[in-house]
């Protein structure tokens, strides 16, 4: 499968979040390295995998994930 690689700025345009919110809040909590983004050649640059992000964004929320912060 081929992926669409996006920079933080390009991703922010698609999902309508500020790039700072993506970097500071979503990255490593909702967006996971190796699943939703990669660091090519072990560098600092981050490229997001659009197809993986889009799939997870449209997935229904389960009761277990909603209750995880309550208990």
C-alpha positions in Angstrom: 0.0 0.0 0.0 1.3 3.5 -0.8 0.7 6.3 1.7 0.2 10.0 1.4 2.9 11.7 3.5 2.0 15.1 5.0 3.9 17.7 7.0 2.4 19.1 10.2 1.2 22.1 8.2 -0.4 20.0 5.5 -2.1 17.8 8.1 -3.4 20.9 9.9 -5.1 22.1 6.7 -6.8 18.7 6.3 -8.1 18.2 9.8 -8.6 21.9 10.7 -6.3 21.9 13.8 -3.6 24.4 14.4 -0.1 23.0 13.7 0.9 23.8 17.4 -2.0 21.7 18.6 -0.9 18.8 16.5 2.7 19.0 17.7 1.9 19.7 21.4 -1.4 17.9 22.1 -2.1 15.2 19.5 1.4 13.9 18.7 2.3 11.0 21.0 -1.1 10.9 22.7 -3.5 10.4 19.8 -1.1 10.2 16.9 1.5 7.5 17.6 5.0 7.2 16.1 5.2 4.2 13.8 1.4 4.1 13.3 0.4 7.6 12.4 3.7 9.3 11.7 7.3 8.4 10.9 10.7 10.1 11.2 12.3 9.4 7.8 16.0 8.4 8.1 15.9 8.8 11.9 15.9 12.6 11.6 13.9 15.3 13.2 11.4 15.8 10.3 8.0 14.2 11.0 5.8 12.9 8.2 2.2 12.0 8.9 0.5 9.0 7.2 -2.8 10.4 6.0 -4.5 7.1 5.3 -3.9 5.8 8.8 -5.0 9.0 10.5 -8.1 9.2 8.3 -9.0 5.6 9.2 -8.7 6.2 12.9 -10.6 9.6 12.8 -13.6 7.9 11.3 -13.6 4.8 13.5 -16.5 4.7 16.0 -15.6 5.4 19.6 -16.1 2.4 22.0 -17.5 2.5 25.5 -14.2 1.2 26.9 -12.2 4.2 25.4 -14.8 6.6 26.8 -14.7 5.1 30.3 -10.9 4.8 30.5 -10.5 8.2 32.1 -13.5 7.9 34.4 -12.3 5.1 36.7 
